[in-house]
Amino acid sequence: MRGDWLDPTAGEVLFADYATRWIAERGLAPATAELYRRLFRLHLEPTFGEMNVNMISPARVGAWRAERLSATGATTVAKSYRLLKAVMETAVEDDMLRKNPCRIRGAGREDADERPVATAEQVFAAAEVIGLRWRLMVLLGAFAAMRLEELAELRRRDVDLDSSALWVRRAAPELNTGRRVVGAPKSRAGRREIVLPSFLHEDVRRHLEWFAQPDPEGLVFVGERGAVLRGTTFGRKWRRARDKAGLPEGFRFYDLRHTGNTLAADTGAKLKDLMVRAGQSSERAQLIYQHSTKEHQRRLAANIDLDVRRQQSAAATGSGGATVHPLVPRPPGPSAPRAARR
């Protein structure tokens, strides 16, 4: 146990130096480290950078937060406050301070806007208009709740058609600088097996045959000229498809993941199964979510399959009463122009 005495000179370290070292030593994922450096540079350093760590008081933290809230969005301020609090908590552990000066109740909580949820029909509409090369990305973004950076690094060996499953082993987030960083998923829970609804089987098979790189380590999604998937390039394709499909203007590709999670939840799945499927985790919830079994995941995928087919059945019935399967591209005809293999 630490004694009551505290070296009064221990906290005489510039906050800018201490926070910079704190970010560098955390072993953060590249995208997280980039976010922290940006928050520090834009929102913490101008106020606290030239102060010694032991000069940062609750009053100064309160004044800083009030000023930031008047100048920028509440979500950004909450993120910045959490970073400041984490840095100062480490300073307490390093015997530089007796108490953390960040004591404002609820200041780190984000009240994020509710994200929109697409219907299954809207997802298929977007997948239809984006073109065959990118169709499966849209479907996996929604019905497998996959992140864009996970899709960008999906390999042929990660896909098992026989068991209708795929494995997320790596991710390739793209930093604001444009640098593509290949590595493990953002958390241990992100490394996972995803059981696919059976209606995706034909789309997956066709995509592997037509578009994926041929060797086992080959990328599943590549550009028209064989280049690796870039988020900026795909983002333009996605926004055009989104607008043509009639989705809201602010609907992001990432919102497909929210759509998939909502659809899975609507099947009555347990929370732990939803967390495993989506690759989500939190320190507090780890013990709850670790017991999801493969059988639970297969049942969840089957329920998603059933629910999507039910949603699509009305739209799939033509005027003459004949049912056309809505889950794969329709054959060319007078009312359905041939889709280009883009």
C-alpha positions in Angstrom: 0.0 0.0 0.0 1.3 3.5 -0.9 2.2 5.7 2.1 0.8 9.2 2.6 4.0 11.0 1.5 4.2 12.1 -2.0 7.3 13.6 -3.7 6.2 17.2 -4.5 8.5 17.2 -7.5 7.2 14.0 -9.1 4.4 15.7 -10.9 6.7 18.4 -12.3 6.5 17.0 -15.8 4.9 18.8 -18.7 1.6 17.3 -19.6 2.4 17.3 -23.3 5.5 15.1 -22.7 3.6 12.8 -20.3 0.5 12.4 -22.5 2.6 11.8 -25.6 4.6 9.1 -23.9 1.3 7.6 -22.4 -0.2 7.2 -25.9 3.1 5.7 -27.3 3.4 3.1 -24.5 -0.2 1.8 -24.5 0.2 -0.7 -27.3 -2.9 0.7 -29.0 -4.3 -0.4 -32.3 -3.1 2.1 -35.0 -6.5 3.6 -35.6 -7.0 4.1 -31.8 -3.5 5.7 -31.5 -4.3 8.0 -34.4 -7.6 9.1 -32.7 -5.9 9.7 -29.4 -3.1 11.8 -31.0 -5.7 13.9 -32.8 -7.8 14.4 -29.7 -4.6 15.4 -27.7 -3.4 17.8 -30.4 -6.7 19.5 -31.0 -8.4 19.5 -27.6 -5.9 18.8 -24.8 -2.6 20.2 -25.8 -3.7 23.8 -26.3 -4.9 24.1 -22.7 -2.8 21.6 -20.7 0.3 21.0 -22.9 2.6 23.6 -21.2 1.3 22.8 -17.7 3.0 20.4 -15.3 0.9 17.4 -14.6 0.6 18.4 -10.9 -0.8 21.8 -11.9 -3.9 20.3 -13.5 -6.7 20.8 -11.0 -10.5 19.9 -10.9 -11.3 23.6 -11.5 -9.0 23.8 -14.5 -10.5 20.6 -15.9 -14.0 22.0 -15.4 -13.1 25.3 -17.1 -11.5 23.4 -20.0 -14.6 21.2 -20.5 -17.0 24.2 -20.5 -14.9 26.0 -23.1 -14.7 22.9 -25.3 -18.5 22.3 -25.1 -19.0 25.9 -26.4 -16.6 25.3 -29.3 -17.1 21.7 -30.5 -19.5 18.7 -30.4 -20.4 17.0 -27.2 -19.3 13.6 -28.4 -15.8 14.9 -29.2 -15.6 16.6 -25.8 -16.6 13.3 -24.1 -13.9 11.4 -26.0 -11.3 14.0 -25.1 -12.4 14.0 -21.4 -12.0 10.2 -21.2 -8.5 10.4 -22.7 -7.5 13.1 -20.2 -9.0 11.1 -17.3 -7.1 8.0 -18.4 -3.8 9.8 -18.6 -4.3 11.5 -15.2 -5.3 8.1 -13.7 -1.9 6.7 -14.8 -0.3 9.8 -13.2 -1.9 8.9 -9.9 -0.6 5.3 -10.3 2.8 6.7 -10.9 2.7 8.6 -7.6 2.7 12.0 -9.4 -0.8 13.0 -7.9 -2.8 12.0 -4.9 -6.2 12.1 -6.8 -7.4 12.3 -10.4 -8.6 15.8 -11.1 -11.1 14.5 -13.6 -14.1 14.1 -11.3 -17.1 15.4 -13.4 -19.8 12.8 -13.2 -21.0 11.7 -16.6 -18.5 13.9 -18.5 -17.1 11.0 -20.4 -20.5 9.5 -21.5 -21.4 9.8 -25.1 -25.1 10.3 -26.0 -24.7 9.2 -29.6 -27.4 9.7 -32.1 -29.5 6.6 -32.8 -28.2 5.2 -36.1 -30.6 4.3 -38.9 -31.6 0.7 -39.6 -32.2 -0.6 -43.1 -34.8 -3.2 -44.0 -33.7 -6.4 -45.7 -35.2 -5.2 -48.9 -33.1 -2.0 -48.7 -30.0 -4.0 -48.2 -30.6 -6.1 -51.2 -31.5 -3.0 -53.2 -28.1 -1.5 -52.4 -26.4 -4.7 -53.1 -28.1 -4.9 -56.5 -27.1 -1.4 -57.7 -23.5 -1.4 -56.4 -22.6 -4.1 -58.9 -21.7 -7.8 -58.7 -18.0 -7.2 -57.7 -19.1 -5.4 -54.5 -22.5 -7.0 -53.9 -21.2 -9.5 -51.4 -19.5 -6.8 -49.4 -22.9 -5.1 -48.8 -24.5 -8.4 -47.9 -21.8 -9.4 -45.5 -21.7 -5.9 -44.0 -25.3 -6.4 -43.0 -26.1 -10.1 -42.6 -22.7 -11.0 -41.1 -22.3 -7.7 -39.2 -18.7 -7.3 -40.6 -16.7 -4.2 -40.4 -15.2 -2.7 -43.6 -11.7 -3.2 -42.4 -12.4 -6.9 -41.7 -13.8 -7.3 -45.2 -10.8 -5.6 -46.7 -8.5 -8.3 -45.3 -10.7 -11.4 -45.7 -8.8 -14.2 -47.4 -10.0 -17.1 -49.5 -8.8 -19.6 -46.8 -11.0 -17.8 -44.3 -14.2 -18.9 -46.1 -15.6 -22.4 -45.8 -18.5 -23.0 -48.2 -19.1 -26.5 -46.9 -19.9 -25.3 -43.4 -21.3 -22.0 -44.6 -19.0 -20.1 -42.3 -16.1 -17.6 -42.4 -13.4 -16.6 -40.0 -12.3 -13.1 -39.2 -8.6 -13.3 -38.4 -7.2 -10.0 -39.6 -8.3 -6.4 -40.4 -6.9 -3.6 -42.5 -8.1 -0.2 -41.1 -7.3 2.8 -43.2 -5.9 5.8 -41.2 -6.8 9.4 -42.0 -3.4 9.7 -43.7 -4.5 7.0 -46.2 -2.1 4.4 -44.8 -3.5 0.9 -44.7 -2.5 -0.9 -41.5 -2.9 -4.7 -41.7 -3.0 -6.6 -38.4 -5.2 -8.4 -35.9 -8.9 -7.2 -35.4 -9.4 -4.3 -33.0 -10.0 -6.6 -30.0 -9.7 -10.3 -29.1 -13.4 -10.7 -29.6 -13.0 -9.4 -33.1 -11.2 -12.6 -34.1 -14.2 -14.9 -34.6 -16.1 -17.4 -36.7 -19.3 -16.2 -38.3 -21.9 -18.7 -39.4 -23.7 -17.4 -42.5 -27.4 -17.5 -43.3 -27.9 -20.1 -46.0 -29.3 -17.6 -48.5 -25.8 -16.1 -48.8 -24.3 -19.4 -50.0 -24.7 -18.8 -53.7 -23.5 -15.2 -53.5 -20.3 -16.3 -51.7 -19.7 -19.2 -54.1 -20.1 -17.0 -57.1 -17.9 -14.2 -55.7 -15.1 -16.6 -54.9 -15.3 -18.0 -58.5 -15.5 -14.7 -60.3 -13.7 -12.1 -58.2 -11.5 -13.4 -55.4 -7.8 -13.9 -55.8 -7.1 -17.5 -56.7 -4.6 -18.8 -54.1 -5.6 -19.7 -50.5 -4.0 -16.5 -49.1 -5.7 -14.4 -51.9 -7.9 -11.5 -50.9 -11.7 -12.1 -51.3 -12.3 -8.4 -52.2 -10.1 -6.6 -54.7 -10.6 -3.8 -57.1 -11.3 -4.0 -60.8 -7.6 -4.0 -61.6 -6.6 -6.4 -58.8 -5.6 -3.7 -56.3 -6.3 -4.0 -52.6 -9.5 -2.6 -51.3 -9.2 1.1 -50.3 -11.9 2.5 -48.0 -11.9 5.9 -49.8 -12.5 4.3 -53.2 -15.1 1.9 -52.0 -16.8 4.8 -50.0 -17.6 6.6 -53.3 -19.1 3.4 -54.7 -21.1 2.9 -51.6 -22.5 6.4 -51.5 -23.7 6.2 -55.1 -25.3 2.8 -54.4 -26.9 4.1 -51.2 -28.5 7.1 -53.0 -29.8 4.9 -55.9 -31.3 2.4 -53.4 -33.1 5.1 -51.6 -31.3 4.9 -48.3 -31.0 8.0 -46.1 -28.2 10.4 -47.1 -26.4 9.9 -43.9 -26.6 6.1 -44.0 -23.0 4.9 -43.7 -21.6 1.5 -44.7 -21.0 0.9 -41.0 -24.7 1.3 -40.4 -25.2 -2.0 -42.3 -23.5 -3.7 -39.3 -26.0 -2.0 -37.0 -28.7 -3.3 -39.3 -27.4 -6.8 -39.1 -27.0 -6.7 -35.3 -30.6 -5.4 -35.0 -31.9 -8.1 -37.3 -30.1 -10.8 -35.3 -31.5 -9.3 -32.1 -35.0 -9.5 -33.5 -34.6 -13.2 -33.9 -34.6 -13.5 -30.1 -30.9 -14.4 -29.8 -29.3 -14.1 -26.4 -27.0 -11.1 -25.8 -23.9 -13.2 -25.5 -24.6 -14.8 -28.9 -25.0 -11.4 -30.5 -21.7 -10.1 -29.0 -19.8 -13.2 -30.3 -21.3 -12.8 -33.8 -20.5 -9.1 -34.0 -17.0 -9.4 -32.5 -17.8 -7.0 -29.7 -16.4 -7.1 -26.2 -16.0 -5.0 -23.0 -14.1 -5.8 -19.9 -17.2 -5.9 -17.8 -19.1 -8.2 -20.2 -16.4 -10.7 -21.1 -17.6 -13.3 -18.7 -21.1 -13.0 -20.0 -20.3 -13.4 -23.6 -17.6 -16.1 -23.6 -20.1 -19.0 -23.4 -21.7 -18.7 -26.8 -21.4 -22.1 -28.5 -21.1 -22.9 -32.2 -24.6 -24.5 -32.0 -26.0 -21.1 -30.7 -24.3 -19.4 -33.6 -25.8 -21.8 -36.2 -29.2 -21.4 -34.7 -28.8 -17.6 -34.9 -27.8 -17.7 -38.5 -30.7 -20.0 -39.3 -33.1 -17.6 -37.7 -31.7 -14.6 -39.6 -32.1 -16.7 -42.8 -35.7 -17.4 -42.0 -36.5 -13.8 -41.0 -34.9 -12.3 -44.2 -36.7 -14.8 -46.4 -40.0 -13.9 -44.7 -39.3 -10.2 -45.3 -38.5 -10.8 -48.9 -41.3 -13.1 -49.8 -43.9 -10.4 -50.6 -41.4 -8.4 -52.8 -40.4 -11.6 -54.6 -43.8 -12.4 -55.9 -44.3 -11.1 -59.5 -47.5 -9.7 -60.9 -48.3 -13.1 -62.4 -48.0 -14.8 -59.1 -44.8 -16.7 -59.9 -42.2 -16.4 -57.2 -38.7 -15.3 -58.2 -36.0 -15.9 -55.6 -35.0 -12.4 -54.3 -31.7 -13.3 -52.8 -29.6 -13.8 -56.0 -29.3 -11.6 -59.1 -32.2 -12.1 -61.4 -31.7 -13.4 -65.0 -31.6 -10.7 -67.6 -34.9 -9.9 -69.2 -37.1 -7.0 -70.4 -37.7 -5.8 -66.9 -34.3 -6.6 -65.4 -31.3 -5.3 -67.2 -28.2 -7.5 -67.1 -25.9 -6.7 -64.3 -22.3 -5.9 -65.3 -19.5 -7.9 -63.8 -17.7 -4.8 -62.5 
